[in-house]
Amino acid sequence: MEKVWLAFANTDKFDAINCFRVLRYSNWKMGNRRFSVGDIIYFYVSSERKVMFKTRVEAINLYNDNWDDDQYWSARERRNAIGKRRMRIVLLEEYNGQDLDDERLRMYGLPERLSPLEQPVYKKYIDCIEYIQKHF
């Protein structure tokens, strides 16, 4: 069954805007989360303070030390990712309106402190995710 995730794109670590606009995909770190091919991930972009991207997981458990999206990751993040698994996520849609900014999303359960989103979530903030889905 397809899961719907909410993830935080910290632009100090990952230039999500340019990566998705130029490449239209990313080789995103998996961590210990259980992503599956077909899962949907919405990205809250820190510099814009809103959800901007809807993506889909295309492949999981990828290993490589040289990724074609490395230029969009900070040097520290590239070092930390060496030898770790990634997944290929493809851009489905970009949202440019204002209805998904953090002020509005807080009305639907987005936390004031965004640190809980440092790791992607799918069983938390259900009302928020459902609200986001209506705008894509």
C-alpha positions, 0 to 999 in steps of 0.5 A, spaced: 500 500 500 502 506 498 504 511 503 504 518 503 509 522 507 511 529 509 518 531 509 523 537 510 527 539 505 533 544 509 536 548 504 542 549 508 543 541 506 539 540 500 537 545 494 531 542 493 528 547 489 534 547 483 535 540 484 527 538 482 527 544 477 533 542 473 533 534 474 526 533 476 528 528 481 533 526 486 537 521 490 534 522 496 537 519 503 533 513 506 535 513 513 532 507 516 525 509 514 521 504 510 519 507 503 516 503 498 516 504 490 510 508 489 510 512 495 508 519 495 513 524 498 511 532 499 516 536 501 516 542 505 522 547 503 525 551 509 527 557 505 520 558 502 517 556 509 511 552 505 510 545 501 512 546 494 513 539 491 510 532 490 514 527 488 514 519 488 519 514 490 521 510 483 527 506 486 529 504 493 536 501 496 540 504 491 548 504 493 553 509 489 558 514 491 557 518 485 551 521 484 549 526 479 545 530 484 551 531 488 552 538 486 545 540 490 547 537 497 552 540 502 559 537 502 557 535 509 551 531 507 555 528 501 560 526 506 555 523 511 551 519 505 557 515 502 556 508 503 549 509 505 542 507 501 538 512 497 532 512 493 530 515 487 524 520 487 521 523 481 518 530 481 510 530 480 508 537 481 510 543 484 506 548 488 507 555 487 501 558 491 500 560 498 495 556 501 501 551 503 505 556 507 507 554 514 502 559 517 496 555 514 499 548 515 499 550 522 491 550 522 492 543 520 497 540 525 504 542 522 508 543 529 511 550 530 518 547 531 519 543 525 525 539 528 520 533 528 520 533 520 527 532 520 526 525 518 520 524 514 513 522 517 507 518 514 503 517 520 503 523 524 500 530 522 494 526 518 490 532 517 496 536 515 497 531 509 490 531 507 490 538 506 496 538 502 493 533 498 487 537 496 492 542 493 496 538 488 
